[in-house]
Amino acid sequence: MNLAQTAGQRKHPRVDLSWSVLMLTPEGKMVGKTENISCGGAYIRCSTLLSKNDLFTMTIQTPNREPLHIGAEVIWIDIPSPAGRLA
């Protein structure tokens, strides 16, 4: 399933935002950036691959506001192909 396929299935509209994220995962701390966010979820890009259904906590650094501390679950994963396209 890719972003184009899921866009029409979303319950909440997404907004493109690039905010820094600190994630505390079963594998340890990692950093990432939001690609987009909604009331029901966020697309976060990071360099370390998490597993589907992993539970973790994250802190999203928002501009001009207090950081957001959120519990999260990995719902889906996109893996870039060697050519840089999403698989």
C-alpha positions in Angstrom: 0.0 0.0 0.0 1.4 3.4 -0.8 0.6 7.0 0.0 -1.5 7.5 -3.1 -3.6 4.5 -2.2 -4.1 5.4 1.4 -4.8 9.1 0.9 -8.5 8.5 -0.1 -9.0 6.1 2.9 -7.9 8.6 5.6 -10.4 9.6 8.4 -8.5 12.8 9.1 -6.9 15.2 6.6 -3.1 15.4 6.7 -1.0 18.6 6.8 2.6 18.6 5.5 4.9 19.7 8.4 8.6 19.1 9.0 9.1 19.0 12.8 11.9 17.3 14.7 10.9 14.1 16.6 12.7 12.2 19.3 11.5 8.6 19.6 12.1 6.3 22.5 11.8 2.8 20.9 12.5 -0.8 22.0 15.8 -0.3 20.1 16.7 2.9 22.0 16.5 6.6 21.2 16.3 7.8 17.6 15.5 11.0 15.8 13.3 11.7 12.9 11.2 14.3 11.1 7.5 14.5 10.5 6.5 14.5 6.8 2.9 15.1 7.6 0.5 14.9 10.6 -3.2 14.6 11.4 -5.5 14.1 14.3 -5.2 10.3 13.8 -1.5 9.9 13.0 1.8 11.1 11.6 4.2 10.1 8.9 7.7 10.2 10.5 10.9 9.6 8.5 13.8 8.2 10.3 17.0 6.3 9.4 16.3 3.3 11.6 13.7 0.8 10.5 11.1 0.0 13.1 8.8 -3.1 13.0 5.1 -2.9 12.4 3.2 -2.8 15.7 6.2 -1.5 17.7 5.0 0.7 20.5 7.1 3.7 21.4 6.9 7.2 22.9 7.9 10.4 21.0 8.4 14.0 21.6 7.5 16.3 18.7 9.2 19.7 18.7 6.7 22.2 17.6 7.7 25.8 16.7 6.7 28.4 19.3 4.9 25.9 21.5 5.6 23.3 24.2 6.8 19.9 22.8 4.1 17.2 22.3 4.7 14.0 24.2 2.8 11.2 22.6 2.5 7.4 22.8 2.6 5.8 19.3 2.4 2.5 17.4 3.9 1.7 14.0 1.0 1.1 11.7 2.8 0.8 8.4 6.3 1.1 7.0 7.6 2.3 3.7 11.0 1.1 2.6 13.0 3.1 0.0 14.1 0.9 -2.9 17.8 1.1 -4.1 16.7 3.6 -6.7 15.3 5.9 -4.0 11.7 5.2 -4.8 9.3 3.7 -2.2 8.9 0.0 -2.5 
